Amino acid sequence: MDAAQRRLKSISFHILQPENSFVHGIDSNLLLAFHKPPKSSPFPVVIGGMVLDIVAKPDTHPYPGTTTPAMYIEYVSGGVARNVVECMTKLGSKPFMISVVGFDMAGELLLKLWESAELPTEGLLKLKGISTPVVSNIFDCKGELFAGVASVHAVENFLSPDWIWKFKHYIYSAPILMVDANLHPESLEAACQIAAKSRTPVWFEPVSVTKSARIASIVDYVTCASPNENELIAMANALSSQQRFSFVQQHTNTEKWLPSVQSLFDLLKPAILLLLERGIKLLIVTLGSDGVFVCFRDVADFLKDITIKNKEVDHNRQLLKLINKICPPHHHESFLRFVQMSSGSFAFHLPAPAVSVVSLTGAGDCLVGGILSSLCSGLDILQSAAVGVATAKEAVEAFNNVPVEISLSRIASETHKILSAAKQLIFDS
């Protein structure tokens, strides 16, 4: 790009930046001319929140109405979508993020850390007069959440369809699009409609029990989703004519009786089947210390769409080669070929490895980041899910939401153990 083009890009960017709201009715062709990615760059796209987490852990048990001496108070980069992008980058992918921040301390800090990691900033909308999303969490001495306050309205109120449409060419060429449920329903729908135009698979990350219900307006576009047990139930209820699914009672390791993996699957199976029947191809149901259920149906076209776009660029091959070397797919390759030719529903349980817990925040996001990176690198469904579980282990054993460093060799070693312990589950009653 020569000097004149760079100058024009700079001018157009500042013209289109509003003071406190989006500019509506402006032809976006000028901006699109600069945001259209090269044909050789089909990178995954992630849309959602960037959040500054303020994390505090006291020396002693905290009491209401008074201050408590702190073991530490830290600023940590957070947000579901942001965490996923950082994790994917550390695994060798090159995702493109679309988000929004304000011109405030939190926004400046997030951007500084983002730029220091040499991540692309073109998709980050910077607005004056808004508050960058911030979450303040206080943990007890054992590391469990004691209290928390979240302010994330900017994502829903200002990450609008207008801004998302400006990056439609990135979504067109992406092997997969991830959206988090912090987005306004209109923005979710806009992103999904763009993806549908180019058969880009859509991954829906539910974020919370309440926001997971937002799948109702976009379920026809969603290819994959990653709920926990209760988010799964909330999603199924949102897609039902009546609230017919009951939330799963949370169990703890101190209880004398714990349900078997198959029993837990049987409890969740009606909700899982409903989502698969509504057209979702891949469900990763997270179970905390019990691992994950990997449930899928009619995955041939979904995997084909990812593969076709991945062939246009040679990226993230290090992860592919390393996992295939340590965890060759031959022991389940014939089964997956059968699955791709079948219209039935299939499920596997992947156990969670033993961990030394430092922080549970960010583990689910790293699981998703690991799976997305793996799928985009060319790994199959079971390998990708196992990489996700192994990456979540790295997150649980780190202080930050995303570990400062992620060791691919450790990921590969854990992936092998997880795949070796995988069990197929029975859908039939």
N, C-alpha and C positions, 0 to 999 in steps of 0.2 A: 504494500500500500504506500503510495507516494505521499509527499507532504500535503498536497492539496486535498487528497482523500481523507487523510487523518484530520485535517482542519475541519472539513465538512462534517465528518463524523462527530467531532467534538461539539460543533455548533448545533447539530441536530439533536444530540443527546441533551444539551442544556435547554434547548427550546421546549423539548417534550417533558421536562421535569416540572411538575406543578408545585406550588407552594404547600398546599394542604390537601389536595385531592387529585384525582386523575383528570387528564385532559380527554374529553369525550369528543367524538365526531371528527377527529383529525385522521386523514388518510395515513395509514401506517406504512405505505409502500416505501417512503424514504428511509424509515428506520429499518425496515426489513431488508433493504439493499445491503445494510451493513451487518445485520444479524443472521443472514443466511449462511449456514455453515458450509464448509467445503464438502463436495460430494464424497470425499474419502474419509469423512469424520462422523460415522454413525454412532455417537456416544450416547449412553443412557441418560435420560433426563429425569430430574427429581424436582418436584414442586412442593413447597411447604415452608415451615417456619424455621427461622434462625432465632435462637433464644439465648440470653445470657443467664446462666444459673448462678445464683449466689448460695453457696453451700456452707453451712455452719455445723460444727460438731462440738458439743461442750465437754468439759473435763468431768463434770458430774451430771447427774440427772437434772434436766431443765424443769423449772417450776414456773407456772403462769404468774405474771404480775411483777417479775423481777428479772434482772440480768443474771447471766450465768457465765463464769469464766470459760473461754473457748479453747478447745484443743487446736482448732483452726477455723478460719473463715476464708473461703477461696472464691474467686471468680472462675467459672468453668464454662466453656462454649457448649451450648446445648441446642435443643430443638430436634424433633424427630427427623425431619428431612435433612437438616444440617449434619446430624450425627451419621446418618446413612451415607451421605456424600463423603464425609471425611473418612469413614471406614472403607468405602469402596476405593477411594484414592490410595489408601495405604495398602490395599490388596492388589494394586496395579491397574485399576480401571481409571477412566477419565470422564467421570460424570459431569453433566452440566446442570447447575442449579438455578431455579427461578424462585426468588423470595423477595422480602421487603424488610428494610431497617430504617430507623429514624436518624436524624442528625443529633444524637445525644451521646452521653458517655457510653452507654451499653452498645449502641450501634457502632461507634467509632472503635471500641475494643474488639467487637466481633469482626469488623472489617479488617482491622490491623492483623489479627490472627489469621484470617482467611487469606489475605494477600501474602502474608509471610509463608504460607504453605503453597504459594504459587497456584492457587485455585482461580478459575475464571470468575470475573465479577460482572460480566456484561448482563447477566440475568438478574442481578440484585438491584431492586428499585430502592433508591435512597430519597426519602421524603422529609422535608422540614415540617415541624408542627405535630409530629406523631411520636409516640413512645415506642421504642424498640421493645419487643417482647422480653419480659424478665420473669424468672421464677425464683423465689426465695424459699429454700428448704432448710429446716432445722432437724438434725438427726439426734437420736439419743446416744448414750455411751456405747450401745451395742451396734450402732450403725443403722438402726431402723428409723424410718421417717417418723418424727414426732409431730411436726406441723409444717405446713407449706402454704404459700400464697403465690398465685400465678396471674400475670397480666399479659395475655397473648392476643388481645383484640386486634392488633394491627394486621395480623395475617388474614383474619376473616374480613376486616373492613377495607383494607387497602391493596391486597394482592388480588386484583380484579381480573375479569376476563379480558379487558383491554390489554393489560400488560402481558398476560399469557399468550394472547394471539400474536403479539409482536415477535414471538419466538417459535412460530408454528413450524418453520423449516427445521429447527432442531428436533422437534417432536416427530415430524414426518420421517426423518432419517434415523431416529433412535431405535435401537433393538428392543428397548422397553422403556415405559414411562411409569414412574412412581409418584403417586399423589398421597399426601397425608390429609386426614380428616379435619385438620384445623382450617382448611380452606372453606370459604363460603360455598354453599351448594351450587350457586351459579358459576363460580370459578371451577369447581370440580367438573361440572357438566361441560364447560367450555374446553377444558383440557382433554376430557374424554372424547369429545366430538372431533377435535383435531387429530387425536390418535386414531380414531376410527377411519378417518379419511385415508390413512396410509397403512392400515392393519398393524399399527404399533400396539403390542400387548400392554395392558394397563395393570399395574400393581397397586392395590388399595391398602394403605396402612391405617387401621382404625383409630389409633391414638388413645382413645378412652371408651368406656362403656357408653357414655352419652353421645359422643360424636360418631361412634361407629354406626349409628342409625342412619347417617347420611348416605350410606350405600344405597338406600331405597331409590333415590332418583337417578343413580348411575349404574345400577347392577347390570344392565344390558351391555355395558361397555367393559366391565371389569373382568380381567382374565385371571388374576391372582389376588389373594388377600392373606393377611398374616395376623389374625386375631388371637388373643388369649382366650381362655375358657369362657369368661363372662362376656367378652366382646363378641365372641361367636354367637352366644345366645341372644344378645341384643341385636345383632345383625339379622339373625333368623326371625326374630319377632318383628323387626322393621319390615321384613319382606312377607310377613304373614297377614292374613286378614284378621287374626286375633292373636293376643299375647299367649300363645300356647306352649312356649318353651320356658322351662324353669331354670333359674341360675343354679350353678353347681355350688354346693356348700364347700367352702374352702377347708381343706384339711391341713394339718401340720404334722411334722415329723414326730411330735411327742405323743400323738394319738396311737392307741394300741392297734386299731384296725385301720388299714389303708387299702383303698380299692386296688385291685389288680389293674394292669395296663388295659387289658381287654374289657374289664368292668367299667373303667373310666371312659373308654372309647364307646361302649354301649350306651352310656349316659348321654354322650355328646352326639352320637350317630344320627339321630333324627335331624338335628340342626345342621350337621355337616352335609347330609344328603340333600336337604332343602337348598343349600347354597350351590351345591354341585348341579342340582337339577335346574337351577336358575341360570346356569351357563358359566359359572366360575370354573376354570379348568384346574387350578391348583390352590389348595388351602394348606397353609402352614399354621397349625394350631399350637400355640406355645403353652407349655405346662409348667413353667418354672423349673424346679429341681427335678421334675419328672421327665424332662426332655421335650420332644415335639411329636405331634402327629403330622405326617405328610400324606395328604389326601388329594387324589387327582382323578380326572375323568376327561376323556376326549382330548388328550394333550398333543396329538400329532400336529395339528395346524398351528397351535401356539408355539411349539418348539421349532417348527419349520419357519415361522415368521422371524423368530430371533436368529436362527441360523443364516437365513438369506441375508439379513442386514449385517451380521457379523462377518460374512465373507468379503464385505467391501473394505474392511480395514483389519490390519493385523495388530490387535491390541490385547494386552493381558495374557499373552501366551505363556508367561512364566508360571502363573498359577495353574494353567491347564496342564503343562508338561509335568510339573511337580506332583500334582494330585494324581494324574494318570500313571506316573511312575510308581508311586507308593500305594495308590489305591486303584489298580486297574479295574475298568468297568466290566471285564469279561464275565465275572461271576454272576452279574445280574443283567448283562446286556441282552440276552435272549428274552428274559422276562419283559424288559422295557420295550423291546421290539413287539412283543405280543400285546403289551398295553397300548402301544400306539396304533395297533390295528383293531383294538377292541372298543366297544362303547360302554363297557362296564365301569364301575367305580372301584378304586383301589386305595389302600391305606397302609402305611408303615409307621411303626414307632421307632424313633431314634432316641436313645437314652442320653441324658445329660451327664457329662463326665464329672468326676469328683473335682471340687474347686475349693480354694481358700478365699472366702468372700471378703472383698474390700468394699465394693459398692455395686449394688444391683442396678443403679441408674445407667441407662444406655445399653444394657445387655440385649434387650429386644431389638433395638435399632441396629446394633452390630450384627445380630443374627440376620436381619433383613439385608444389611449391606453385604454380608458374606454370601448370601444366596444369590443376590442380584449380580455381584461380581462374577460368581461362578457360572451362572447361566450365560452371562454375556461373554465369558471366556470360552464357552463350548462344552462345559461339563454337563453331565446328565442330571436329571431331577434329584436322584438319591445322593449323588456326589455333592451337588450344590447344597442340598439341605444339611448334609453332614458338615460341610465347610462352614455353613451358617452357625451351627451349634458349636463348632470348635472356636469360631470367632467370638461368639457370645461368652465362652469361657474366658478368653483373653480379657474381655471387657469387665467381667465380674471380678477378676483378680487385679484390676487397675483402679486408680483413684478417679481419673477423668472419665467422662462419658465414653470416649473412644481412647483406647490405649495410645500412649505417645508413640510407641513402636509396636508393630504387629509382625511377628516372626512367621514367615511362610513355612519354614521347616517345622515349627511347632504345630502350625495349623494342619499341615499335611499329616503329621504323626497322629494327632488327635482325630483327624478325619478317618484315618484307617481304623482306629479303635472303635469309633462310633459306628462306622459302616459294618464292622465285624459283629457288632451287637444288635444290629437292626432286625426287627421282627415284622413280618407281614401280619396285618390284622384282618379279621373276618367281618365283612359287611353283612352277610346273610344272617338273619335272626336264628 
